[in-house]
Amino acid sequence: MIHSTILINADLKSKVLEIMSRYVCVAGAGGIGAAQDTLEYLGLNSLKFINIVVELEYEFDFEFDDEYLDNFKFSKIEDIIRYISKKIE
C-alpha cells in the first residue's frame, strides 16, 4: 500500500510541475522541478496562480477552497502538492 501511495504522489508531483512550468520560468539548466522551490523565487504572481489553479482543478477534478485562492497561502510548490493530495484522497 505504501508503494502505491508513493507512486501516486510521484505522479501528482510530476503533473503539478508540468502544469506550473507553463506559467513560471526559472533560469538555468534545471528549470522548474524542485518541490522545495518557493513560489516567490519562481516569480509566481496572482494572475499566474489563478491560471494554475484552474488547470489543477480541471486536471484533478476538485475545487480549491475559497480561502486557498490566494497565492500567499502557499509558500512552496510542495505546499500545493500536499494540499491537492489531501483534497483528492
Buried (B, 14 or more C-beta within 10 A) or exposed (E): EEEEEEEEEEEBBEBBBEBBBEBBEBEEEEEBBBBEBEBEBBEBEEEBBBBBBEBBBEBBEBEBEEEBEEBEBBEBBBBBBBBBBEBEE
